[in-house]
């Protein structure tokens, strides 16, 4: 049973999907809050991205924009997977075209000594509180964090060298990131998120045997420690599906490397509309959306429609709105 899910008349289809009790397929999109929306671009033209994250009023408004524009079934906190490390003492900036830039990364094992425990970033708590003050009960707010390994790839660019040259040091770093990620997610939970997603963008580049030793135990610790309905997103996951299934997450968010009709699991499934298809014409988008929904209905009682990865910055929002309408019109009851 999914963690801490209570079914009420006000319960959202998104949260009901964790129990397979939804009467309509819920839909939201990774990276739905942000860069592809003209309303977001207008805000960003006046304020650096780093400051957008740290201003609760602006971050809250950006989080809410897709609800008003697209009609999605859940909001996801406007933040970044590198928000948590900024509470550990890392100096992180966000540069267009480059992503997060860390001015004091880890270069050697000795650098690990200067790292400390995460101390709460109050603007995150305040942002969540402001969002929840205006969200209707039927629209939950999803919190999130980057997985320890994916975060480590930005903080230590030679992470795989460290993994094999000094496994003890690697595990020490992963232990610290894991503990801090749990603290960060519990902060979000206390502030009022109703679910969370753990983003693992880079662990799919590892071999099966290395993921099992160096990543899976830390992912499991996070999902076993945070009492909320949970989603694990793992990019390039095809060769890791058996281990992904053991992650402890309630729902597995899969990328385009797998066909959801072939996934065998009792977990929920989220995904996996190819984001490049958002550049196709409307007829193709409708056909692909229906194809995916039919595969989900035939194979997975617990299902949330989403992309294989994030919305790209030059996507037409009307294409996303079209998908939302198609998903909501689909007959889901079995």
PyMOL commands that set and color helices and strands:
alter all, ss='L'
color gray80, all
select helices_A, chain A and resi 13-16+38-44+49-54+56-70+83-86+109-114+122-132+148-155+159-165+167-191+203-205+208-214+216-225+238-244+260-262+275-279+282-299+317-329
alter helices_A, ss='H'
color red, helices_A
select strands_A, chain A and resi 26-27+74-76+92-95+99-102+140-146+195-200+229-234+251-254+268-273+303-307
alter strands_A, ss='S'
color yellow, strands_A
deselect
rebuild
show_as cartoon
